[in-house]
Amino acid sequence: MVGKGDAPAPREPEDEEEDNGGVVKLISAEGFEFVVDKKAAVVSNTLRNMLTSPGGFSESRQGEVRFPEISTHILEKICRYFYWSLHYSSGTESAEFAIDPEITLELMMAANYLDT
C-alpha cells in the first residue's frame, strides 16, 4: 500500500507499453511523427515483426519506428492505408483506395519495404 508522500513502485517496461494505449509512433525522414494504433501499424508485416517479435527490437521497446528513407507525404499515405485496410479487410464492404499518380512509384517502394 502506498501512503501519502510515498513514491509509487517502479514499473516494469511492459506496463509502459500498456499505458501507451496500443499506439506506435512512425517518424518520417523529415522528422514528422504519426501516432497510429498498433493494430493498424501491424497491417505491415515488417512493422508487425519489429513490434511483436521476441527478438528485442528497439522499436518494440520504444514504441516508435524511424523511416529515414520515407518522406512525410508518403508515410502519411501509408498510415491512411493501414486504417483503410483495417476497415475494409472483412470484405463485407469495399471502397477504392485512391492514389495520386505522382506518388505511385515512391509509394510502391515504401509498400514493398513495409511488406503491405
Buried (B, 14 or more C-beta within 10 A) or exposed (E): EEEEEEEEEEEEEEEEBEEEEBBBBBBBBEEEEBBBBBEBBBBBEBBBBBBEEEEEBEBBEEBBBBBEEBBBBBBBBBBBBBBBBBEBEEEEEEEEEEEEEEBEEBBEEBBEBBEB
